[in-house]
Amino acid sequence: QVQLVQFGGGLVQPGGSLRLSCVVSGSTFSIFAMDWYRQAPGKQRELVAGITSGGKTNYAASVKGRFTISRDNGKNTVALQMNSLKPEDTAVYYCNADYGTGPSDYWGQGTQVTVSS
């Protein structure tokens, strides 16, 4: 069993920054990667960024250069630093534990990010 608890998010103006964190606990030894997804109203959930246990990262084209994913293995935490935010980044963001076969059933509780003036 794995538990994911998210922190951060909120309301920010376009061009602003926010930081999301996801604290992972439980049986974490077999997790291949940690991923961040988002789901906007009326849209499917999409992969935003991921980071493997070895530190390799990947990003959706829409956020590349603006978002940075990182991990602190000592604190079992994965963070998503979001800069230059746009209204189209508005969504509920979720962290997920990936065992190498795509999204698992282990999700964070979700965090609302709203980018609006």
GITA-V607979 format. One record per residue. N is the residue number from 1. PSI is psi as a letter, one per 40 degrees, with the letter a starting at -180 (999 if undefined). OMEGA is omega in degrees with one decimal (NA if undefined). D_CENTER is the distance of its C-alpha to the mean C-alpha in whole Angstrom. Layout:
n:N psi:PSI omega:OMEGA d_center:D_CENTER
n:N psi:PSI omega:OMEGA d_center:D_CENTER
//
This chain:
n:1 psi:i omega:178.9 d_center:20
n:2 psi:h omega:176.4 d_center:16
n:3 psi:h omega:179.6 d_center:15
n:4 psi:h omega:179.8 d_center:11
n:5 psi:h omega:-176.2 d_center:11
n:6 psi:i omega:175.8 d_center:9
n:7 psi:i omega:176.4 d_center:11
n:8 psi:a omega:-178.7 d_center:11
n:9 psi:a omega:179.1 d_center:11
n:10 psi:a omega:-177.3 d_center:14
n:11 psi:h omega:179.8 d_center:16
n:12 psi:i omega:177.3 d_center:17
n:13 psi:i omega:175.6 d_center:20
n:14 psi:h omega:-176.5 d_center:19
n:15 psi:e omega:-178.8 d_center:19
n:16 psi:a omega:-176.7 d_center:17
n:17 psi:i omega:173.1 d_center:14
n:18 psi:i omega:177.2 d_center:12
n:19 psi:h omega:175.5 d_center:10
n:20 psi:i omega:176.0 d_center:7
n:21 psi:i omega:178.9 d_center:8
n:22 psi:h omega:179.0 d_center:8
n:23 psi:h omega:-175.1 d_center:11
n:24 psi:h omega:177.1 d_center:12
n:25 psi:i omega:-179.6 d_center:16
n:26 psi:a omega:-177.1 d_center:19
n:27 psi:g omega:-172.1 d_center:20
n:28 psi:e omega:-168.9 d_center:17
n:29 psi:d omega:-175.3 d_center:20
n:30 psi:e omega:178.6 d_center:19
n:31 psi:h omega:-178.8 d_center:15
n:32 psi:d omega:-177.0 d_center:15
n:33 psi:i omega:171.9 d_center:12
n:34 psi:h omega:-175.3 d_center:8
n:35 psi:i omega:170.1 d_center:6
n:36 psi:h omega:174.8 d_center:3
n:37 psi:i omega:172.4 d_center:6
n:38 psi:i omega:177.6 d_center:8
n:39 psi:h omega:176.3 d_center:11
n:40 psi:i omega:-179.6 d_center:14
n:41 psi:h omega:177.9 d_center:17
n:42 psi:e omega:-178.4 d_center:19
n:43 psi:i omega:177.2 d_center:17
n:44 psi:i omega:175.6 d_center:15
n:45 psi:h omega:-178.2 d_center:12
n:46 psi:i omega:177.0 d_center:11
n:47 psi:h omega:-179.7 d_center:8
n:48 psi:d omega:-177.8 d_center:7
n:49 psi:i omega:177.6 d_center:6
n:50 psi:i omega:177.1 d_center:8
n:51 psi:h omega:-179.2 d_center:10
n:52 psi:i omega:177.7 d_center:13
n:53 psi:d omega:177.9 d_center:15
n:54 psi:e omega:176.7 d_center:17
n:55 psi:e omega:177.9 d_center:15
n:56 psi:h omega:-175.4 d_center:15
n:57 psi:i omega:171.9 d_center:12
n:58 psi:i omega:-175.4 d_center:12
n:59 psi:i omega:169.3 d_center:10
n:60 psi:i omega:-178.0 d_center:12
n:61 psi:d omega:-175.2 d_center:15
n:62 psi:e omega:-177.2 d_center:14
n:63 psi:e omega:-177.1 d_center:12
n:64 psi:h omega:-179.1 d_center:13
n:65 psi:e omega:179.7 d_center:15
n:66 psi:d omega:-179.0 d_center:13
n:67 psi:i omega:176.1 d_center:10
n:68 psi:h omega:175.6 d_center:10
n:69 psi:i omega:179.7 d_center:7
n:70 psi:i omega:179.2 d_center:10
n:71 psi:i omega:174.2 d_center:11
n:72 psi:g omega:-174.6 d_center:14
n:73 psi:d omega:179.4 d_center:16
n:74 psi:d omega:-179.6 d_center:18
n:75 psi:e omega:-178.6 d_center:16
n:76 psi:f omega:-175.9 d_center:14
n:77 psi:i omega:173.4 d_center:11
n:78 psi:h omega:-177.5 d_center:8
n:79 psi:i omega:174.0 d_center:7
n:80 psi:h omega:176.1 d_center:6
n:81 psi:h omega:-175.4 d_center:9
n:82 psi:h omega:179.4 d_center:10
n:83 psi:i omega:178.3 d_center:13
n:84 psi:f omega:-175.2 d_center:16
n:85 psi:i omega:-178.9 d_center:14
n:86 psi:i omega:177.4 d_center:16
n:87 psi:d omega:-179.6 d_center:17
n:88 psi:e omega:173.0 d_center:16
n:89 psi:e omega:179.2 d_center:12
n:90 psi:h omega:-176.4 d_center:13
n:91 psi:i omega:167.3 d_center:11
n:92 psi:h omega:-177.5 d_center:10
n:93 psi:h omega:-178.2 d_center:6
n:94 psi:i omega:168.9 d_center:6
n:95 psi:i omega:-176.0 d_center:5
n:96 psi:i omega:175.0 d_center:8
n:97 psi:h omega:-176.3 d_center:10
n:98 psi:h omega:-179.9 d_center:12
n:99 psi:e omega:176.8 d_center:16
n:100 psi:e omega:-178.7 d_center:17
n:101 psi:f omega:-178.6 d_center:17
n:102 psi:a omega:-174.9 d_center:14
n:103 psi:h omega:177.4 d_center:12
n:104 psi:a omega:177.4 d_center:14
n:105 psi:e omega:-176.8 d_center:15
n:106 psi:h omega:-177.7 d_center:13
n:107 psi:i omega:167.3 d_center:10
n:108 psi:i omega:-174.6 d_center:9
n:109 psi:e omega:-179.6 d_center:11
n:110 psi:i omega:-179.2 d_center:9
n:111 psi:h omega:-179.9 d_center:9
n:112 psi:h omega:171.1 d_center:12
n:113 psi:h omega:179.9 d_center:11
n:114 psi:h omega:179.6 d_center:15
n:115 psi:h omega:-174.7 d_center:16
n:116 psi:i omega:176.0 d_center:20
n:117 psi:999 omega:NA d_center:23
//
